[in-house]
């Protein structure tokens, strides 16, 4: 029952100070989130940009397919940002977390030049109606839609 599964999301949206994030996902990772085989999202960055420092336990992540529609939501269970000292350290982090983030742990090109790793563990995935649309037109892979660090706009419409 999707209604029962959505209860944690409704509670999180009601929490004062909570944030709502929009995460754009490429395949196959979008499907891994939806089928529950990926419960840790990773974002590697060269600079401190979202989601670095702006995701907390209890926040809501709205999942959107790159170039497609919004397709689900999850509540953040935990979020950690790790400074990456150099490419060798990035490779070590990739090998340590590769299985849970569903990437090849030996793909060093993925982490080349990156200085920050944000790991976001999420709870159960809740599917949203297939007609859910989002008026997103920028290139950012992560946006804060609502909350203390966001613009206060919840840009998702059923």
N, C-alpha and C positions, 0 to 999 in steps of 0.2 A: 504494500500500500504506500504510494508516493506521499499521501497526506501525512501519515505517521512518520515517514522518513524526513519530511520537511520540518517537523517540529523544532529540531535544534537550530535550523536556519531562521525560523520565525523568532525564536528566543534570542538569537544573536542579533538580529536586526532591531530588536526592541531594547537591546542593552545600551545604556548611555555611554557615549564616547567610542562606541564601536565603529569600525570602518567597513566599507564595502569596496571591493577591488574587482577590476575587470582584467582577467588574464587571457591573452590571445594565445591559442595553442595550435601548433602544426600537427599534422598526422605523422606518425602513428600515435604520438603522445596524447592527443585529444581523446582518442578511443581508449587508451590505457587508463586515463582518468575516469572516463565514463564506465568502463567495465570493472573498476576497482583494483586493477592490477598495478596501478601507480598511485601511491598515496603520498608521495613526496615530490613536490615540484621544485625544480632548481632554476635559479636565474644567476648567470655569470655576468659580471660587468667589469668594464674598464674604469668606470667612474661610479660615484655614489648616486644612483638614480633608482626610482621605484623598481622593485619593491624594497630595496635596501633601506632599512630603518623605519619602514612604515607599515609593516605587517605584524600583528600581534595575535596571541591566542584569543579566540572568540570572534575574530573578524570573519566576514563572509567573502568568499571568492566566487565571482560569477565567471563561468568558463565560456569562452567564445572560440569557435573555430576560426583560424586565420582565413580571411576572405569569406567567412560564412556567418552563420547565425549563432546567437547565444544558445547553449545547449544544456546547461546545468549549473549547479551551485554546490558548494561545500563550506563547512565551517573550519577555520584554521585551528588545529590542535596545538601546534607550536611553530615558531619561526626563529631561525638562527642565521645570523650573518657572520661569515668567517672571512677575515682578511687573507688574501692569497699573496704570499711573500714573493713568489717568482713562478716561472712556468713549471719547474720541478715540483714545487709544493702543490700547484694546481693539478698536476698529474697524480700526486699522492691522494689529493682530495677526490679526484675523479675515480680512482681505483677503490677508495674507501666507500664511496657513495654510489658508484655506477649502477649497481644492481637495483637499489631502491628508487633511483631516478630514471631507470630504464634506458640507459645509454651504454655504449661500448666503453668499458673502463680503460681501454687502451687508446682511445681517440684523443690524443694529445692536442690535435689541432683545435678541438672544441674549447680548450682552456688557454690557448696561447695568448699572451698579453693581458689576460684577465686579472683583476686585482681584488675582486669581491665575489663571494659565493653566498647566496641567500638560499637556505633550505626551508621549505614551507611544507610541513606535514598537515594533511587535511583529513577530516572525518569523512563519513559516508557521502557519496555523490548522490545528488537528487536531480533527476532529469527535469528540464523545463520544457514547456510545449514547443514543438518543432517550429511554430510560427513566431517564437520570441525573436525580436529584432533589437538591434542596438545601433544607434546613430553614431558610430565611431568612424572617424575618417583620418586619424593620424597614424603614424608609423610605430608608435610605442607598443611594446609587447605587454606592458603592465600599466594600468591606470588606477589611481585612487578615485573612486566615483563619489564617495560620501564619507564624511567623518571629519575628525579634527584636522587632518592634513589634506583633505580633499576639497574640491570646490563646492560641495554641498549639493551636487546634482546627481540624481540617480537616473542615469540615462538609459535604463532598460524598460522597454514597454512590451506588454503581452500582445 
